[in-house]
Amino acid sequence: MIKEYRDHDITHLNSFAVAARAERFVEFGSGAELAEYLGTHSDITSDKWALLGGGNNILFTGDFRGTLLHPTGTSTKITDEGTDSVGIRVEAGHDWDEFVSRCVGQGLWGVENLSHIPGTVGAAMEAALSGLPAIAVSCAAHNPVDFSAAARAALWAVDYVKQNPLPRNMVLNLNAPELPISEIKGIRLASLCLQKYENTHACFEAPGGMKYFFAPFGKLTEVSEHDDNDEKWIRDGYVTLTPIHYDITCYSYMGKMDVSGFDLTGLTIESDRFEYPGEIELRN
């Protein structure tokens, strides 16, 4: 069922809960409903418009002057079923993690590894791989409720990228402590901290009764006053900014390596084939 609203509050439909309103907000339950609605409202496509789901990784810098189309349908339907695959049609308004849980509960495997993936960095990496300016923003707290500092830091980062375009395949990783804005001490350029966790897996139960496990839990990371990484500076009340790229080559060590003695002709082995022993004993 189509529902149309004017001057609609969309504060709950963006990750940072930034107060914003949409000039026109349209909810639709299916593709057919949307097609019928657009057929009688041609002014929408000739004006500013966007499709808005749950609002993850969305940051409004002000009110949206145009039309937001919001899917609400949650129906699912198996469209084809083979010996080793199943096709499922899912309405765009369906919560993704709930869909994954439903699939797992019905014994339909293949999407379970796409559940509980943090949205900010994941979305930013996808953007960078597509050649788009990418910023990953996080509020560095276990269960944050105050995103005010992170939201304003994100606005600053957007303005920074506008003035300083990022190289291709680059992500700016921004972390903000959960503190009142007045208590933020500043910003630090810092490396990423190597995080350590307990080897703990939490057990969850899908709607169909199927159990699944998720890790990691039990953060063990410790930093000292002498460290210069994002974890340390966040704990000291700073916003941190780290440029990330996809080339993980260690150029400093590669420049010191000497492989001039590489020669395969002087090496002898009993066989060029590896024989699998059948059993391998693993010890800690």
TACORFEN-V842119 format. One record per run of one state. SS is the DSSP state (hx for helix, st for strand, lp for the rest). FROM is the first residue (numbers start at 0). TO is the last residue. If there is no record, write none. Layout:
{{SS FROM TO} {SS FROM TO}}
This chain:
{{lp 0 1} {st 2 8} {lp 9 9} {hx 10 12} {lp 13 19} {st 20 27} {lp 28 29} {hx 30 38} {lp 39 41} {hx 42 45} {lp 46 47} {st 48 50} {lp 51 62} {st 63 70} {lp 71 74} {st 75 80} {lp 81 84} {st 85 89} {lp 90 94} {hx 95 104} {lp 105 110} {hx 111 113} {lp 114 117} {hx 118 128} {lp 129 132} {st 133 138} {lp 139 146} {hx 147 162} {lp 163 168} {st 169 175} {lp 176 179} {hx 180 182} {lp 183 184} {st 185 188} {lp 189 189} {st 190 190} {lp 191 195} {st 196 204} {lp 205 209} {st 210 218} {lp 219 227} {st 228 228} {hx 229 234} {lp 235 236} {st 237 244} {lp 245 249} {hx 250 253} {lp 254 283}}
